[in-house]
Amino acid sequence: MELRLNPKEERVVEVLRRGGAMSPSEIAVQTLMLPQETFDTLARLEKSGYIVMRDAPSTPDGKMVILSSALHMVTKE
Amino acid sequence: MGPRTTRSLGILLLLLLVAGVIAALTYIAPERGVRPTTFGGWIGAAVPYIVVALLGLAVGLAELSSTFPNYPLEAITSSWGLLLLGVNGIIAAIVFAIARYYSPETNTFLLVLAVGIGFQSIIRTRFVLAKQFGGNGEGRDLSLNLGWLYEQFQNLCKTQIDLVLMRNRQSTVEHLIARYPSEKDLYNLAYFTIVARTLSREEEQARVDELNKLMKNISLPLDVIRRSLALMILEIGGQAFAEVLCRAAPGAVQEKGVLAVPAAAPAVATDRDQLVSQLADSFGLDQLADLARQAVDRAPSGEDREALMRFVEGTYGDNRASEQSRKVILARFIVEKGGVSFATELLPAP
């Protein structure tokens, strides 16, 4: 599977690969991307099917982000 | 009495029972009808019984571990699992004694093989004497099902073991959810349990698919998601691993799947998410920005402080994002870069 990611998207995917499920604020702090920049990148990745975002009331952001299973093996290689 | 003690006692009881039956059979049906006179002679006479019983136990073990692949140890050491093993071992020894009684001249080695393997096969066999044309071996075929009785016993054991396992599963799942109420932590634990196991590539991918399918299902209530995740951790990691997790401190899920497991959980939970929420609720955006600037100085050595400061200022001034999002991100920054103790000190006294 060939990934077509820009550098910002690559950073997010890498952080998720290393850290597992994260909230958007964790991703922003880990990648040092600004808030709206982070949300836009996440929205693009979700639209492309690379990540899954779902409600998570226990996190301060109310959302959690995980890598899609299709990316699991690709990023492992 | 703990579960380990109960298990050990059960295994000991099973071994004593099988040994007792073997001793009695060796006395009743010795080789060629001659009872030995020395201790060594008795042991020698018991060896064929021991081998036959061990073969029976091995078949029982294989049946249990293949029927309950996710909980083999728990299934085997449950009372009904031990009963199934005992019945397999003891019946095989009894059949060997009968066979030896009726054919005392038969070579012992051949008899051990015939009973140890042959008997186990026969009691699990269904002979089809006449098969209907195009039939699938069921229905109107004329058959002799020698395994019927054993099949019924097997089904009874399976049901009873399943009920016992379900009770244990329920209790462990409850403990896991109590210890890790966050679905994010549960997901990470489930994910790293999959990755940490020595699974084949396909198996690992299938498990991750199953995990993500669960997370994608937004129609499922969160409680169901949490329970399913906890059950997945239990099934993939096993009972012992789940118990270790239950004993681990809250917030013990670390980055990169390294799990800190102290001997006892601390009295005060240091959950980072909780701390972030408390900071975001307690301070306004301006105050959080000030605290985040202070956190930059406390960031671990090796971090690019200029980049961190740019991030703080950029987040503070990013008007395209909502104020709440910016507050949460700054609070997260304070906890991650300033450290948990720094962040905890900032919180107003309750």
Interface residues (C-beta under 8 A of the other chain):
Chain A: R18 G19 G20 A21 M22 S23 P24 S25 E26 A28 V29 Q30 L32 L34 P35 Q36 T38 F39 V52 R54 D55 A56 P57 S58 T59 P60 D61 M64 I66 S68 S69 H72 M73
Chain B: P181 S182 E183 K184 Y187 N188 Y191 F192 R201 E204 Q205 V208 D209 L211 N212 K213 M215 K216 I218 L222 E255 K256 G257 D273 V276 S277 A280 A307 L308 R310 F311 G314 T315 D318 R320 A321 S325 R326 V328 I329 A331 R332 F333 E336 K337
